[in-house]
């Protein structure tokens, strides 16, 4: 369920697994490997969950930064965690 009332989506476990595996392969193709740090800057949508699970699947650490932060705050968080990739 998203932030807006009535904003929801249904997905099966099989579909979720397929999307997570696909995105994990995308992360690997971008050079992300076990132990790397990834920042995720997405609203409350299905792709946020997929990105988090894909990071966990390949052993990458993830940090979710919500859209309420300013550009400076986002920059500080990215630099502080030393992330190698930002997902937007």
N, C-alpha and C positions, 0 to 999 in steps of 0.2 A: 504494500500500500504506500502511495506517495504522500506528499504533504497536503495536497488539495483533497477535500472531501469527495468521495466517489472516484478518485484517481487510483485505480487498482489494475492488476494484471494477474492472470493465472498462468502457471507454467508447471509442467510435470517434472519429476525428478530426472527423467531421461533427457528431456529438453535442456534442463539446467546443466546436467553433466556434459552434454554435447557442447553447449556454449562456453562452459568453463574450460573444457579441454581445448577448444578452438582459441580462446583468448590466452591460455597458457602457452600455446604454440606461438602466438603473436609476441608475447613477452620474451620467449626464448629467442625468437628471430631478431629481437631488438637488443639481444645480448644480456638480458636479465637472467641471473642464475641464483642458486641457493645462497642465502645470506645477504644478497643485495637489498637495498632499501628503495621502496617505491612510494611516492606520494599520490594520492587519489583525490582529485578536486572535481567532484560530481554532485549533482542534486540527488534526492532520494528517488532513484530510478533503478530499474532492474540491472542495468549495466554496472552500477556501483557494487551490488552483491556479486555479480560475475567477476568483476575485477578483483575484489577481495579474495574470493575463493580461488581464482587463478593464481594469485600471488601465493596463497597458502599451498596450493598444489605443487608449485615448483620450489617451495621453501624460501621465497622472498618475503621480507618483512614489509608490511604496508602501514601507511599512516593516512588516515582519512581527514581531509581538511574541508570543512563545510563552507558554502558560498557566503556566509555572513562575514568572513574575514576580509579585510582590505588587502590590496595588492602588496603592501609592505609587510603585513602580518604573514601572508602566504609565503612571501620571499624568505622571511626569517625562519619560518618552520621548515622550509625546504632545505635551507642552508644548514640549520641546526641538526637535522637528521641525516644530512649527507646523502640524500636520495640520488639515485642514478637515472630515474625516470619519473616524469610527471604525467599522470593520466587525467585528461580533461574531457 
